[in-house]
Amino acid sequence: MSSLLLVILNDTSILPDLLGVWREIGVPGTTILKSAGGHASRNWLSRVGLGAINNLFETREVETRTLMAVFDDEELLAQAIAEAERIVGGFDRPNSGVVLVLPVSQTIGVYKTSPKTPQEVSPPVLRSDWSVLRHTPVESIDSLLSLEPTIVSAETQLEDVARAMLAHPKVHLASVVADSGRLIGLLKLDALADNLFFHILP
């Protein structure tokens, strides 16, 4: 019978090291999910309010990563757990994470070896009438996508910022500029919506 290994990491900075070691020892493909600790999320939401719940998975205070991998080899499973323990510094420490192993009755598509490295090919065009090049300069992107920035001043009222963003629905950021034209900040669409509608839907 196969086993499903679940590792919940509280310290996301060690994720690259863990994935690198697992790849070296031959762990099959690993799935990584964004997750948030329940207790930390409850404390965070009690401070900032439910209006910010859409930002939950972008908050470093509560963010975790959940790793999933399926094993047919019990020895490799034990080695993967040992390496995770070593890199984390022990899951018995507070706020370190959790390891779970669950039985799996059937698997389809689990690689026994790493898949072959795909040949380097240019990505397919998003639309047939676009000419997409791998080395397109950044300054050319705006002409390809036909995007126009939403520019407001620091004195602009939030309601007026929302109206300005409606004129550019494909752009989800408003650029805040000083009188000199220098960029001094950015307003995200979801943060603006939270602020405007929190008193209606708290």
C-alpha positions as CSV (number, residue, x, y, z in Angstrom):
1,M,0.0,0.0,0.0
2,S,1.2,3.5,-0.8
3,S,1.5,6.3,1.8
4,L,0.6,10.0,1.5
5,L,3.1,12.3,3.3
6,L,1.8,15.7,4.4
7,V,4.2,18.2,5.8
8,I,2.9,21.6,7.0
9,L,5.7,24.1,7.2
10,N,5.3,27.2,9.4
11,D,8.7,28.6,8.3
12,T,8.3,29.0,4.5
13,S,11.9,30.3,4.1
14,I,13.2,26.7,4.5
15,L,11.0,25.4,1.7
16,P,13.6,25.6,-1.1
17,D,16.2,23.7,1.0
18,L,13.6,20.9,1.8
19,L,12.6,20.5,-1.8
20,G,16.2,20.4,-2.9
21,V,17.1,17.6,-0.5
22,W,13.9,15.7,-1.3
23,R,14.8,15.9,-5.0
24,E,18.3,14.6,-4.3
25,I,17.1,11.5,-2.5
26,G,14.5,10.7,-5.2
27,V,11.2,11.8,-3.6
28,P,8.4,11.6,-6.2
29,G,6.7,14.8,-7.4
30,T,5.7,17.1,-4.6
31,T,2.5,19.2,-4.5
32,I,2.7,22.5,-2.6
33,L,-0.4,24.3,-1.3
34,K,-0.8,27.7,0.2
35,S,-2.3,27.3,3.7
36,A,-2.8,29.3,6.9
37,G,-2.6,28.2,10.5
38,G,-6.0,28.2,12.2
39,H,-5.0,29.6,15.6
40,A,-2.8,32.3,14.1
41,S,-5.5,33.2,11.5
42,R,-8.2,33.6,14.2
43,N,-5.9,35.9,16.2
44,W,-5.0,37.9,13.1
45,L,-8.7,38.3,12.0
46,S,-9.7,39.4,15.5
47,R,-7.3,42.3,15.1
48,V,-7.9,43.4,11.5
49,G,-11.6,42.4,11.0
50,L,-13.4,40.0,8.6
51,G,-13.2,42.6,5.9
52,A,-9.6,41.6,5.3
53,I,-10.3,37.9,5.0
54,N,-9.4,37.9,1.2
55,N,-5.9,38.8,2.2
56,L,-5.5,35.9,4.6
57,F,-3.3,33.8,2.3
58,E,-1.0,36.8,1.6
59,T,-0.3,37.6,5.2
60,R,3.2,36.5,6.4
61,E,2.0,36.3,10.0
62,V,-0.3,33.3,9.3
63,E,1.1,31.8,6.1
64,T,2.2,28.2,5.9
65,R,2.9,25.8,3.1
66,T,1.5,22.3,2.9
67,L,3.6,19.7,1.0
68,M,2.1,16.5,-0.3
69,A,3.9,13.5,-1.8
70,V,2.9,9.8,-2.4
71,F,5.4,7.0,-1.6
72,D,5.5,3.4,-2.5
73,D,8.9,2.9,-0.8
74,E,8.7,2.8,3.0
75,E,12.5,3.3,3.3
76,L,12.3,6.5,1.1
77,L,9.4,7.7,3.1
78,A,11.3,7.4,6.3
79,Q,14.3,9.2,4.8
80,A,12.1,12.0,3.5
81,I,10.6,12.5,7.0
82,A,14.1,12.4,8.6
83,E,15.4,15.1,6.2
84,A,12.3,17.3,6.9
85,E,13.0,16.9,10.6
86,R,16.6,17.8,10.1
87,I,15.9,21.0,8.0
88,V,13.1,22.2,10.3
89,G,15.1,21.5,13.4
90,G,12.5,19.2,14.9
91,F,8.8,19.2,14.6
92,D,8.5,18.9,18.3
93,R,9.4,22.7,18.6
94,P,6.5,25.2,19.0
95,N,5.4,26.8,15.7
96,S,7.6,24.5,13.6
97,G,4.9,22.6,11.7
98,V,3.2,19.1,11.5
99,V,4.0,15.8,9.7
100,L,1.2,13.4,8.8
101,V,1.4,10.0,7.0
102,L,-1.9,8.6,5.6
103,P,-2.5,5.2,3.9
104,V,-3.4,5.4,0.2
105,S,-5.3,2.5,-1.3
106,Q,-4.7,3.3,-5.0
107,T,-2.5,5.7,-7.0
108,I,-2.4,6.6,-10.7
109,G,0.3,8.8,-12.2
110,V,2.9,8.6,-9.5
111,Y,6.4,8.7,-11.1
112,K,8.9,6.1,-10.0
113,T,11.7,8.3,-11.3
114,S,12.0,12.0,-12.1
115,P,10.4,12.9,-15.5
116,K,12.7,13.8,-18.3
117,T,13.6,17.4,-18.6
118,P,11.4,19.0,-21.3
119,Q,13.1,20.4,-24.4
120,E,13.3,24.2,-24.4
121,V,10.6,25.5,-26.7
122,S,9.1,28.9,-27.0
123,P,5.7,29.2,-25.2
124,P,2.6,29.1,-27.4
125,V,1.1,32.5,-28.3
126,L,-1.8,33.6,-26.2
127,R,-3.6,34.8,-29.4
128,S,-2.9,33.9,-33.0
129,D,-2.4,37.5,-34.0
130,W,0.2,38.2,-31.3
131,S,3.9,37.8,-31.8
132,V,5.3,36.8,-28.5
133,L,9.1,36.6,-28.0
134,R,10.9,35.2,-25.0
135,H,13.2,38.2,-24.7
136,T,10.6,40.9,-25.1
137,P,11.8,44.1,-23.3
138,V,9.8,45.1,-20.3
139,E,9.1,48.6,-21.9
140,S,7.4,46.8,-24.8
141,I,4.9,44.9,-22.6
142,D,2.5,47.8,-22.3
143,S,2.1,48.1,-26.0
144,L,1.6,44.3,-26.4
145,L,-1.1,44.2,-23.8
146,S,-2.7,47.6,-24.5
147,L,-2.7,48.5,-20.8
148,E,-2.9,52.0,-19.4
149,P,-2.0,52.8,-15.8
150,T,-4.4,54.4,-13.4
151,I,-2.6,57.4,-12.0
152,V,-3.9,59.4,-9.0
153,S,-2.5,61.9,-6.5
154,A,-2.0,61.5,-2.8
155,E,-5.0,63.8,-2.2
156,T,-7.4,61.9,-4.4
157,Q,-10.4,60.5,-2.4
158,L,-10.9,56.8,-2.4
159,E,-14.2,57.0,-4.2
160,D,-12.5,58.9,-7.0
161,V,-9.7,56.4,-7.1
162,A,-12.3,53.7,-7.6
163,R,-13.9,55.7,-10.5
164,A,-10.5,56.1,-12.1
165,M,-9.8,52.4,-11.9
166,L,-13.1,51.6,-13.6
167,A,-11.7,53.3,-16.7
168,H,-8.9,50.7,-16.8
169,P,-10.5,47.4,-15.7
170,K,-7.6,45.3,-16.8
171,V,-5.2,47.1,-14.3
172,H,-5.7,46.1,-10.7
173,L,-3.3,48.7,-9.3
174,A,-3.5,52.5,-8.9
175,S,-0.3,54.4,-9.0
176,V,-0.1,57.2,-6.5
177,V,2.2,60.0,-7.7
178,A,3.5,63.2,-6.1
179,D,3.2,66.6,-7.7
180,S,6.6,66.1,-9.3
181,G,5.3,63.0,-11.0
182,R,7.4,60.6,-8.8
183,L,5.7,57.3,-7.8
184,I,5.1,57.3,-4.1
185,G,2.8,54.3,-3.6
186,L,0.5,51.7,-5.0
187,L,-3.2,50.9,-4.2
188,K,-4.3,47.3,-4.8
189,L,-7.9,46.8,-6.1
190,D,-8.8,44.3,-3.4
191,A,-7.5,46.5,-0.6
192,L,-9.5,49.4,-2.0
193,A,-12.6,47.3,-2.2
194,D,-12.2,46.1,1.4
195,N,-12.0,49.7,2.5
196,L,-14.9,51.0,0.5
197,F,-17.3,48.2,1.3
198,F,-16.3,47.2,4.9
199,H,-19.0,49.5,6.4
200,I,-21.6,47.8,4.2
201,L,-20.5,44.1,4.6
202,P,-18.5,44.0,7.8
